[in-house]
């Protein structure tokens, strides 16, 4: 449509222009002599989403008449990001996952925006655990967290009740998880606990459990990384799963779950408990027809270890390295306006919640808050009219989510290492005689070969 300020043709033209601009250096002049600020827009959006984005651009430019915002298609992709970063073809403001934050900062591959971030009225209100992903060594925020998640234990309240368990008092230790899973399986005939094992999700959830038991799957020192898959913590995780599968018979009969299929069976009432991202309620409701009365969520039980933590992640907004002070200032204004205002400003928060509710999206799901408890609760009050999730049933998670230490996903060859762990957990759950330690030793050797290539 001609009325759109951003089209696929415009994207191609802009990328070509940026390649030239990257060589030329200096600020680029936008229309009317204004400062040009390229910002990321997801590729392949439907026209309605493009129109909504353009409306936000127009509102920003009205508030900042000296800036010409130029949208550029971009979405972080591990296979192309490094080349884009080296080639200088990224937009001035772009996003990256938590796993990349520290590395980008340490290698000075993003601009130091900490001075501008410090001027924001909520600069001291970030969730301390979440903010770590974007902090430099001196504590300054050089990559701004805009969305976060932490893993959680999801459970079916109806199956808990049928099994004689109290759905308001979910398991707080892994011994209690095992006991509850066994009781659910014996009294309802459904899987008491299920585990993802396929499509790299087996490695993802095994890593989650290793973190909860106090372990890690890699050690990074400078440019080198050591695989640490075959550890006491990981062996303890697999021993727990083996016992639940073979001694308790509490894990059902499907041992090839991925994210989509485990969501389907959980929503259908065939699974008592499973581990996944804390903000999963919206997907379960919209895509899998979850009955709200069935749903419960709690924090992941952590071992009594100073290293135990919750695997978490999210997205960071950054400004491209070597940007001028003017671009840095404008970039932080855009991050504030576009990504964070719906979390920090009442009018934008209410508007976002209203729109989401009107389009049948979940409002109030327990995603890990970017900001501290005070700011989070303030926003919850603003949007209370539009909250459409079973808030009371989520309290076992929301009342403790600020207290759990967040540990980022491993940063080196992450998905490839997860893929190596899929067959390990599959073997443990399908072969009574599987040697977990031998399987882990083999996977560790293979993972190290991957890490050594970097």
C-alpha positions as CSV (number, residue, x, y, z in Angstrom):
1,X,0.0,0.0,0.0
2,X,1.3,3.4,-0.9
3,X,0.3,4.8,2.5
4,X,2.8,2.7,4.3
5,X,6.1,4.4,5.1
6,X,7.8,1.0,5.2
7,X,7.7,-1.6,2.4
8,X,9.8,-4.5,1.3
9,X,11.2,-2.4,-1.5
10,X,12.1,0.3,1.0
11,X,13.9,-2.3,3.1
12,X,16.1,-3.4,0.2
13,X,16.9,0.2,-0.7
14,X,17.7,1.0,2.9
15,X,20.0,-1.9,3.4
16,X,22.0,-0.9,0.3
17,X,22.2,2.6,1.5
18,X,23.4,1.4,4.9
19,X,26.2,-0.5,3.4
20,X,27.5,2.7,1.7
21,X,26.8,4.7,4.9
22,X,28.9,2.2,6.9
23,X,31.9,3.0,4.8
24,X,31.3,6.8,4.8
25,X,31.1,7.2,8.5
26,X,29.4,10.1,10.4
27,X,25.7,10.7,11.1
28,X,23.4,10.3,8.1
29,X,21.0,13.1,7.3
30,X,17.4,12.2,7.1
31,X,14.5,14.0,5.4
32,X,14.4,17.7,6.0
33,X,17.9,17.7,7.4
34,X,16.9,15.7,10.4
35,X,19.1,13.1,12.2
36,X,18.5,9.7,10.5
37,X,17.9,6.9,13.0
38,X,17.5,3.3,11.6
39,X,15.5,1.0,13.9
40,X,14.7,-2.7,13.7
41,X,11.3,-3.9,12.5
42,X,10.5,-7.7,12.3
43,X,10.5,-9.0,8.7
44,X,7.4,-10.5,7.1
45,X,4.8,-8.6,9.2
46,X,1.2,-8.4,8.0
47,X,0.1,-5.0,6.8
48,X,-1.9,-4.3,10.0
49,X,1.3,-4.8,12.1
50,X,3.3,-2.6,9.7
51,X,0.6,0.1,10.0
52,X,0.8,-0.1,13.8
53,X,4.6,0.2,13.7
54,X,4.4,3.2,11.4
55,X,1.9,4.8,13.7
56,X,4.4,4.4,16.6
57,X,7.1,5.9,14.4
58,X,4.9,8.9,13.6
59,X,4.2,9.5,17.3
60,X,7.9,9.3,18.1
61,X,8.8,11.8,15.4
62,X,6.1,14.2,16.6
63,X,7.7,14.1,20.0
64,X,11.2,14.3,18.6
65,X,10.9,16.5,15.5
66,X,14.7,16.5,14.9
67,X,14.8,12.8,14.3
68,X,13.9,10.9,11.1
69,X,13.2,7.3,12.0
70,X,13.9,4.8,9.2
71,X,12.7,1.3,9.8
72,X,14.9,-1.6,8.6
73,X,13.9,-5.2,8.6
74,X,15.9,-7.2,11.1
75,X,15.5,-10.1,13.4
76,X,18.4,-11.7,15.4
77,X,19.6,-15.0,13.7
78,X,22.6,-16.8,15.1
79,X,23.6,-17.8,11.5
80,X,23.8,-14.3,10.1
81,X,24.3,-12.0,13.1
82,X,28.1,-12.1,13.2
83,X,28.4,-11.2,9.6
84,X,25.9,-8.4,9.9
85,X,27.7,-7.1,12.9
86,X,31.1,-7.2,11.2
87,X,29.7,-5.7,8.0
88,X,28.1,-2.7,9.7
89,X,24.7,-3.5,8.1
90,X,22.7,-3.6,11.3
91,X,20.2,-0.8,12.1
92,X,21.4,1.8,14.6
93,X,19.0,0.3,17.2
94,X,18.8,-3.5,17.2
95,X,18.0,-6.3,19.5
96,X,20.0,-9.3,20.7
97,X,19.5,-12.2,23.1
98,X,20.7,-12.1,26.7
99,X,23.4,-14.7,25.8
100,X,25.1,-12.1,23.6
101,X,25.0,-9.1,25.9
102,X,28.1,-9.5,27.9
103,X,30.2,-10.5,24.9
104,X,29.0,-7.5,22.8
105,X,29.8,-5.1,25.6
106,X,33.3,-6.6,26.4
107,X,34.3,-6.6,22.8
108,X,33.0,-3.1,22.4
109,X,30.7,-4.1,19.5
110,X,27.9,-1.9,20.8
111,X,27.9,1.7,21.8
112,X,28.3,2.7,25.4
113,X,24.8,4.1,26.1
114,X,25.0,3.9,29.9
115,X,25.1,7.6,30.4
116,X,21.9,8.1,28.5
117,X,20.2,5.1,30.2
118,X,21.1,6.6,33.6
119,X,19.0,9.7,32.7
120,X,15.8,7.6,32.3
121,X,13.4,8.1,35.3
122,X,13.3,4.4,35.9
123,X,17.0,3.7,35.5
124,X,17.4,2.4,39.0
125,X,14.2,0.4,38.8
126,X,15.4,-2.6,36.7
127,X,15.1,-6.1,38.1
128,X,18.6,-6.6,39.3
129,X,18.8,-10.2,38.2
130,X,17.6,-9.3,34.7
131,X,19.8,-6.2,34.3
132,X,22.9,-8.2,34.7
133,X,22.6,-9.5,31.1
134,X,23.2,-5.9,29.8
135,X,25.6,-4.5,32.4
136,X,29.3,-3.7,31.8
137,X,32.0,-4.5,34.4
138,X,31.4,-1.1,36.1
139,X,27.7,-1.8,36.5
140,X,26.5,0.6,33.8
141,X,23.7,-0.6,31.5
142,X,25.0,-0.7,28.0
143,X,22.3,-3.1,26.7
144,X,18.8,-2.5,27.9
145,X,16.6,-5.5,28.8
146,X,13.3,-5.2,27.1
147,X,11.8,-8.7,27.7
148,X,12.8,-11.6,29.9
149,X,11.8,-15.1,30.9
150,X,12.7,-17.6,33.5
151,X,11.9,-21.3,33.5
152,X,9.1,-22.5,35.6
153,X,7.3,-25.6,36.7
154,X,3.8,-25.7,35.2
155,X,1.2,-28.0,36.7
156,X,-2.4,-29.2,36.2
157,X,-4.5,-28.2,39.2
158,X,-7.3,-30.5,38.3
159,X,-5.0,-33.6,38.2
160,X,-3.5,-32.4,41.5
161,X,-7.0,-32.4,43.1
162,X,-7.9,-35.8,41.6
163,X,-4.7,-37.2,43.0
164,X,-5.4,-35.9,46.5
165,X,-2.8,-33.2,46.3
166,X,-3.3,-29.5,47.3
167,X,-3.1,-27.4,44.1
168,X,-2.3,-24.3,46.2
169,X,0.8,-26.0,47.6
170,X,2.8,-27.3,44.6
171,X,6.2,-29.0,45.0
172,X,9.0,-26.9,46.4
173,X,11.8,-29.6,46.1
174,X,12.6,-32.2,43.5
175,X,11.9,-34.9,46.0
176,X,8.4,-33.4,46.3
177,X,8.1,-33.3,42.5
178,X,8.9,-37.0,42.3
179,X,6.4,-37.8,45.0
180,X,3.7,-35.8,43.5
181,X,4.3,-37.2,40.0
182,X,4.1,-40.8,41.4
183,X,0.8,-40.0,43.2
184,X,-0.7,-38.4,40.0
185,X,0.3,-41.3,37.9
186,X,-1.1,-43.9,40.3
187,X,-4.4,-42.2,41.0
188,X,-5.3,-40.6,37.7
189,X,-3.6,-42.8,35.1
190,X,-1.9,-39.7,33.5
191,X,1.8,-38.8,33.3
192,X,2.7,-37.3,36.6
193,X,5.7,-35.5,35.1
194,X,6.8,-35.2,31.4
195,X,10.1,-34.1,29.9
196,X,10.9,-32.5,26.6
197,X,13.5,-34.6,24.6
198,X,13.4,-33.6,20.9
199,X,14.2,-30.7,18.6
200,X,17.0,-29.5,20.9
201,X,14.4,-29.0,23.7
202,X,15.8,-32.1,25.5
203,X,19.1,-30.3,25.9
204,X,17.4,-27.1,26.9
205,X,15.4,-28.6,29.7
206,X,18.3,-30.8,30.9
207,X,20.4,-27.6,31.1
208,X,17.6,-26.0,33.0
209,X,17.6,-28.9,35.5
210,X,21.4,-28.9,35.8
211,X,21.2,-25.2,36.7
212,X,18.5,-25.9,39.3
213,X,20.8,-28.6,40.8
214,X,23.7,-26.2,40.9
215,X,25.6,-27.2,37.8
216,X,26.6,-25.6,34.5
217,X,27.2,-27.1,31.1
218,X,30.2,-24.9,30.0
219,X,33.0,-22.8,31.5
220,X,34.1,-19.8,29.5
221,X,37.4,-18.0,30.0
222,X,38.2,-15.3,27.5
223,X,38.0,-16.8,24.0
224,X,38.1,-20.4,25.2
225,X,35.3,-22.6,26.5
226,X,35.2,-26.0,28.3
227,X,32.3,-28.3,28.1
228,X,31.1,-29.5,31.5
229,X,28.2,-31.9,30.7
230,X,29.5,-34.9,32.6
231,X,29.2,-33.4,36.1
232,X,27.8,-34.7,39.4
233,X,24.8,-32.3,39.0
234,X,23.9,-33.5,35.5
235,X,24.3,-37.1,36.6
236,X,22.0,-36.4,39.5
237,X,19.4,-34.9,37.2
238,X,19.5,-38.0,35.0
239,X,19.4,-40.3,38.0
240,X,16.2,-38.5,39.2
241,X,14.6,-38.9,35.7
242,X,15.6,-42.6,35.6
243,X,14.1,-43.2,39.0
244,X,10.9,-41.4,38.0
245,X,10.7,-43.3,34.7
246,X,11.7,-46.8,35.8
247,X,11.1,-47.1,39.5
248,X,8.0,-44.9,39.8
249,X,6.5,-45.3,36.3
250,X,5.3,-41.7,36.7
251,X,6.4,-40.2,33.3
252,X,3.8,-41.7,30.9
253,X,4.6,-43.3,27.6
254,X,5.7,-40.4,25.3
255,X,9.4,-39.8,25.4
256,X,9.7,-37.8,22.2
257,X,8.1,-34.5,23.3
258,X,9.2,-31.2,21.8
259,X,7.8,-27.8,22.9
260,X,4.7,-27.9,20.7
261,X,3.7,-31.5,21.5
262,X,4.2,-31.3,25.3
263,X,2.1,-28.1,25.3
264,X,-0.7,-30.0,23.5
265,X,-0.7,-32.9,26.0
266,X,-0.5,-30.6,29.0
267,X,-3.4,-28.5,27.8
268,X,-5.4,-31.7,27.1
269,X,-4.9,-32.8,30.7
270,X,-2.6,-35.7,30.0
271,X,0.4,-34.3,32.0
272,X,0.6,-33.3,35.6
273,X,3.8,-31.3,35.6
274,X,6.5,-30.1,33.1
275,X,9.2,-27.5,32.9
276,X,9.1,-24.6,30.3
277,X,9.3,-20.8,30.2
278,X,7.3,-19.0,32.8
279,X,5.3,-16.9,30.3
280,X,3.9,-20.0,28.6
281,X,0.2,-19.5,29.6
282,X,-0.7,-17.3,26.6
283,X,0.5,-19.9,24.1
284,X,-1.2,-22.7,26.0
285,X,-4.5,-20.8,26.0
286,X,-4.4,-19.5,22.4
287,X,-2.8,-22.4,20.6
288,X,-3.8,-25.4,22.7
289,X,-7.2,-24.6,24.2
290,X,-6.0,-24.8,27.8
291,X,-8.8,-24.6,30.3
292,X,-7.9,-21.7,32.7
293,X,-9.2,-23.6,35.8
294,X,-6.7,-26.4,35.1
295,X,-3.6,-24.2,35.1
296,X,-1.0,-23.7,37.9
297,X,2.5,-22.5,37.8
298,X,5.3,-22.3,40.4
299,X,9.0,-21.6,40.6
300,X,11.5,-24.3,39.7
301,X,12.7,-26.1,42.8
302,X,16.3,-25.3,43.5
303,X,18.9,-27.5,45.2
304,X,20.6,-26.4,48.4
305,X,23.6,-25.0,46.6
306,X,25.0,-21.5,46.2
307,X,25.3,-22.1,42.5
308,X,21.7,-23.3,42.0
309,X,19.7,-20.9,39.7
310,X,17.0,-20.5,37.1
311,X,17.8,-20.7,33.5
312,X,16.6,-17.5,31.9
313,X,16.8,-15.4,28.9
314,X,15.3,-12.5,27.0
315,X,16.0,-9.7,24.7
316,X,18.3,-6.7,24.9
317,X,18.1,-3.4,22.9
318,X,21.4,-1.9,22.0
319,X,22.8,0.9,19.8
320,X,25.4,0.1,17.1
321,X,29.0,0.6,17.9
322,X,30.8,3.8,16.8
323,X,27.5,5.7,16.8
324,X,27.7,9.5,17.4
325,X,26.5,11.0,20.7
326,X,23.5,12.3,18.8
327,X,22.5,8.8,17.5
328,X,23.1,7.3,20.9
329,X,20.8,9.9,22.5
330,X,18.1,9.3,19.9
331,X,18.6,5.6,20.1
332,X,18.0,5.5,23.8
333,X,14.9,7.7,23.4
334,X,13.6,5.1,20.9
335,X,14.3,2.2,23.2
336,X,12.5,4.1,26.0
337,X,9.5,5.0,23.7
338,X,9.1,1.8,21.7
339,X,10.1,-1.0,23.9
340,X,9.7,0.2,27.5
341,X,6.9,2.8,27.7
342,X,4.3,0.1,27.9
343,X,6.0,-1.1,31.1
344,X,6.7,2.3,32.7
345,X,4.0,4.7,31.5
346,X,0.4,4.4,32.5
347,X,-1.2,5.6,29.2
348,X,1.0,3.3,27.1
349,X,0.6,0.4,29.5
350,X,-3.2,0.6,29.5
351,X,-3.4,1.0,25.7
352,X,-1.2,-2.0,25.2
353,X,-3.2,-4.1,27.6
354,X,-6.5,-3.0,26.1
355,X,-5.4,-3.8,22.6
356,X,-4.1,-7.3,23.7
357,X,-7.4,-8.1,25.6
358,X,-9.5,-7.0,22.6
359,X,-7.6,-9.4,20.3
360,X,-8.0,-12.2,22.8
361,X,-4.3,-12.2,23.8
362,X,-3.3,-13.1,27.4
363,X,-2.9,-10.0,29.7
364,X,-1.1,-10.5,33.0
365,X,0.8,-13.8,32.3
366,X,3.7,-14.2,34.7
367,X,6.6,-13.3,32.4
368,X,9.8,-12.5,34.3
369,X,9.5,-8.7,34.9
370,X,12.2,-6.4,33.4
371,X,11.6,-4.0,36.3
372,X,11.7,-4.4,40.1
373,X,8.7,-5.4,42.2
374,X,7.5,-1.8,42.8
375,X,7.4,-0.9,39.1
376,X,5.9,-4.3,38.2
377,X,3.1,-4.0,40.8
378,X,2.4,-0.4,39.7
379,X,1.9,-1.6,36.1
380,X,-0.3,-4.5,37.3
381,X,-2.6,-1.9,39.0
382,X,-2.7,0.2,35.8
383,X,-3.8,-2.8,33.6
384,X,-6.0,-4.6,36.2
385,X,-9.2,-3.9,34.2
386,X,-7.8,-5.9,31.3
387,X,-6.1,-8.8,33.1
388,X,-7.7,-12.0,31.7
389,X,-5.6,-14.8,33.2
390,X,-6.1,-16.7,36.5
391,X,-3.9,-14.5,38.6
392,X,-4.6,-16.3,41.9
393,X,-3.5,-19.7,40.4
394,X,-0.2,-18.1,39.4
395,X,0.8,-16.9,42.9
396,X,3.1,-19.8,43.7
397,X,5.2,-18.3,40.9
398,X,4.6,-14.6,41.0
399,X,5.2,-14.3,44.8
400,X,8.7,-15.9,44.4
401,X,9.9,-14.9,40.9
402,X,11.9,-12.0,42.2
403,X,13.8,-14.1,44.7
404,X,15.3,-16.7,42.3
405,X,18.8,-16.1,40.9
406,X,18.7,-15.9,37.1
407,X,21.4,-17.7,35.1
408,X,21.7,-17.0,31.4
409,X,21.8,-19.8,28.8
410,X,25.2,-21.1,27.7
411,X,26.7,-18.8,25.1
412,X,28.8,-21.0,22.9
413,X,27.3,-23.4,20.3
414,X,24.2,-23.4,22.4
415,X,21.7,-25.1,20.1
416,X,24.3,-27.6,18.8
417,X,25.1,-28.6,22.4
418,X,21.4,-28.9,23.2
419,X,21.1,-31.2,20.2
420,X,23.8,-33.5,21.5
421,X,21.9,-33.8,24.8
422,X,18.5,-34.8,23.2
423,X,19.6,-38.5,22.6
424,X,21.1,-38.7,26.1
425,X,17.8,-38.0,27.8
426,X,15.9,-40.1,25.2
427,X,18.1,-43.0,26.0
428,X,17.7,-42.6,29.8
429,X,13.9,-42.7,29.4
430,X,13.7,-45.5,26.9
431,X,16.5,-47.9,27.9
432,X,16.4,-49.2,31.5
433,X,20.1,-50.1,31.3
434,X,21.3,-46.8,29.9
435,X,24.6,-45.7,31.3
436,X,24.0,-42.0,31.9
437,X,27.6,-41.2,32.8
438,X,29.0,-42.9,29.6
439,X,26.4,-41.0,27.5
440,X,27.3,-37.7,29.1
441,X,31.0,-38.4,28.7
442,X,30.5,-39.0,25.0
443,X,28.3,-35.9,24.6
444,X,30.9,-33.8,26.5
445,X,33.6,-34.9,24.1
446,X,31.5,-34.0,21.1
447,X,30.5,-30.7,22.6
448,X,34.1,-29.8,23.3
449,X,34.9,-30.4,19.6
450,X,32.2,-27.9,18.8
451,X,33.6,-25.3,21.3
452,X,37.1,-25.7,20.0
453,X,36.0,-24.6,16.6
454,X,35.0,-21.2,17.8
